Amino acid sequence: MCHYNLFRHADRAELICAVPEVRPVPAFITGPPWSFVGRVRDYPGSSGFDYQSAEVSVHYNGFYLFQLINASDLKAWVDRDRRRPSDGERPICGQEEPREILPLEMAAG
């Protein structure tokens, strides 16, 4: 599982980019209008952050770009992470057992 650094777009507060701690920050994030807002860690019973979607996106893009429906979710995720004790024993991205990433299937329409 991964720990993600979260970046928010200044002009579009609902636009968030999650970057695994072990990955470089993408060039489009390295300055204005993006700013670091916190991090989320993966652990049982964690926030509503979609780790499965993040994992797939990171596999293909190196980051996970998404839009919040409820802007207060971001604050809740970061606050919840700050209250959690350190998990130095838990693996982070790139150190766990590799697993197969299944291709996304298109919905029948």
Stockholm file with secondary structure:
# STOCKHOLM 1.0

chainA/1-109         MCHYNLFRHADRAELICAVPEVRPVPAFITGPPWSFVGRVRDYPGSSGFDYQSAEVSVHYNGFYLFQLINASDLKAWVDRDRRRPSDGERPICGQEEPREILPLEMAAG
#=GR chainA/1-109 SS CCEEEEEEESSCTTEEEEEETTSCCCGGGSSTTEEEEEEEECCTTCCSCCHHHHHHHHHHHSSEEEECSSTHHHHHHHHHHHHSCCCTTSCCTTSSCCCCCCCCCCCCC
#=GC SS_cons         CCEEEEEEESSCTTEEEEEETTSCCCGGGSSTTEEEEEEEECCTTCCSCCHHHHHHHHHHHSSEEEECSSTHHHHHHHHHHHHSCCCTTSCCTTSSCCCCCCCCCCCCC
//
